[in-house]
Amino acid sequence: MKVGLLGGTFDPPHLGHLIMAEEALVRLALDEIWFLPSYFPPHAERKASATPESSEHRLEMVRLAIKGNRHFKLSLVEIERKGKSYTYETIAVLREQFPAYQFYFIIGADMVNDLPKWAHFDELKQSVTFIGFNRSGVHWQAPEDVQLVKAEMPEIGISSSLIRKRIKEKGAWHYLVPEPVKKYIEVNGLYG
């Protein structure tokens, strides 16, 4: 089984996440894409809204976002582990639980250059293949000895921070997230 892993805060999940996941699924002939919401990301000081307290909302929004795609699954491995979510720990747990699976970790081009700064990167690069998606204006090159597949996708200028900002400022955001996620945000009064 070939499984793509898409980690993040998903605060909220948006169409860019879904398009990236679908592109990885099709272009690399993967069997499934597992969405891995982080419990508390190591870079949380920069993403103040992605807190452990927001986990319940973020999980439900991911469930709603991926509901219509039988190849998309929700993994709770980082939520259940609690604490800061380091990729090398997540991969180690998944490889132990699913030793016959081949895992691919999906990242944007802007993250490729930062890979050597990731915690326990030397261990991580031995246990997973990365899928790096292009991003306009970002020059990137795979670090030495890293299994990385370069992938193209349509330019999507959507981010969770943009959505949160637009909601807070009462701007246009309705077509940036799947309709069930939009309704969930509205019913629960998130980001306002």
N, C-alpha and C positions, 0 to 999 in steps of 0.2 A: 504494500500500500504506500503510495506517494502522497504525502500530506504537506500542504503549504500552511505556514503559521503566520498569522497577521496579528501582531501585538499592538497595544496602544491603550490610551485612556478611554477612547471612544466617548468623548464628553462634549458633544454627542457624536454617535456614528453618523456618517454622511455618505452621499452618493460617491464621493471620491474613494472612500474605503471599499465600497461594494464594487466599483469599476476596477480598482486595482486587484481585488481578490479574484474577480471573474477573468481578468486578463491573465493572471498567474495560472489559474486553473486550466484555461484553454491553451495558452502558449506553451506550457510545460507539460501538458497532458497529465495533470495531477488528478488524484482520485477525490480529494476533499480539500477544503480550506477550513482551518480551525481558527476562529477569532479568540484571541487571548486578552481579555480585559485585565489590565494591571490593577492590583489591589491599591498599591501606593507606589507610583513610579519613582525611580531614583532621582529624576529631575523635577520632582513635584514642586519644589520652591518656585519654579517657573510656570507651573500650571496649577495655580491655587485652587481651581474649581474641582480638580480630580483628587478627591480625598477619599479615605476609607469610608466615610459617611455617605458618599455619593455612589458607592458600589452598587447598591440595590437598583437605583435609577439607571445607571450605566448598563448593568446586566439586562434589565428589562428592555432598554432601547435597542441593544444588540439583538436580543431575541426577536423583537419586532422587525428589525431591519433585515434579518437573514431568513425570516420565516418562509418565504416563497422559493428558496433555492435548496434543493435536496442535497447539494454538494457542500453547503455551508453549515458548519457546526459551531457551537459555543463550547469553549473549554473553560472550566472553572479552576484550572490548576493554579493560577496565580492568585485568584481571589481566595481559594481555600488555604493556600500557604500563608497568607497574610504577610505583613511586613513589606519592605521594599521589594519590588519585582525585578530581579536580575535575570537576564536572558539565559546566562549559562546555567543557573539553577533550574529554570523552567525546562530547558532542553535535557538536562540530566534526568529530571523526573520523568519526562515523556519517553525518553529512550529506555528507561528502566521499566516503565509500564507497557511500552509497545516496542519491544526489541526488534521485531521484524519490519517495522515501518521505517521509511526513509523520509526525513524531515527537511523542509526547505523554509528558511526564515525570510519573509518578505519585508524589504525596506525601501525607502526612497533614496534617490541618488545623494541627497544631502547627508544621509546617515552613513553612506559607504566610507567617506573620508574619515569619519569619526570612529569607525570600528576598532582601531587599535587602542582607543581610550576606554572601551567597554570593559567592565569588570571580568577578570579571568579570561581575557580574550584568547590567549594561547590554547586554553582548554576548549573554548567555544568553537574556534575555527576548525578543530579536529572532529567535531561531532555534528556539524550541520552544514548544508549548502545554503548560501545566501542567494536571494533573487533581488537584484537591484534595479529599480525602475527609474527611468530618466526623469529629470525635472528641469524645466527651462532655466537656462542661465547657470546651471550647476555643472562644473567640470569635476569629474570624479574618476578615480582609478582604484581598482581592487588592491588592497594591501597584499603584501607578499604572502604566499602560501595559503591564500584563502580561496575556497571553492565558491565562486560567484558567477551567476548567470545574469548577463545584462538583458533587460527586457524593456520594450517600448510600450507606451500607452498614450492615449490621447491626453493632451494638456488639460488638466482639471484644476482650476484655481480656487478650490474649496478647502477650507480648514475648519476644524472645530472651534478655534479661537475666533475666526471670522463670524461663524454662526452665533456664538455666545455674544459677541459684540453687537451684532445686528439686532438680536433679540432684546438686549439691554437697552439699545438706543431706539427701539421700535422701528427698525429698518426692515427691508425686504429680505426674507430668508426661507420662505415656504417651499421653494423648489430645490433647496440644497440638501434636504433630508428626505428619506422615504415618508410617504403619507402617514403610516402608522406611528412613526417616530415623531412627526410633527404634532399629531394629536396627543401623544403621550406628554410631550413637552408642554403643550398648552394646558391640558387637564391638570398637570402637576405643578404648573407655574414655575418651571425651571428657567434659570438664567435671567429672569426679569429683574 
